[in-house]
Amino acid sequence: MTPGDQHVLVTTLEAPPGYRVAEILGIVSASAVVATHIGRDILAGLRNIVGGEIREYTELMEKGRRLALARLVEKARSMGANAVLAARFTSTAIAGGAAEILVYGTAARVEKTGGGDR
């Protein structure tokens, strides 16, 4: 990765193979709050009665994770990072049908070492 490269590596690893951590820039986090609309809540309630996966909520949470991750990458980039190490997701119910998805990790600048695949 070159300094002008816009790509930000996001990994759950603390030390990704093939990279050397050149500089730790600090903690970076981002979140998204997502909510269902009444129609989805009704469908989810019916699925809850008969059992099985509640796809409406699965899709909602996936959308929230994608949004939070995109925000994390932008924040890391604004700090001068080209990587976020030890990334983790968590979620919290805010209200009925609404949840906050939080993603956090360590913003860093990494350099390729020549080993490992990417």
HUVEN-V151837 format. One record per helix or strand. SS is the DSSP state (H for helix, E for strand). FROM is the first residue (numbers start at 1). LEN is the number of residues. If there is no record, write none. Layout:
SS_FROM_LEN ; SS_FROM_LEN
This chain:
E_9_2 ; E_19_17 ; H_38_13 ; H_55_24 ; E_83_13 ; E_98_15
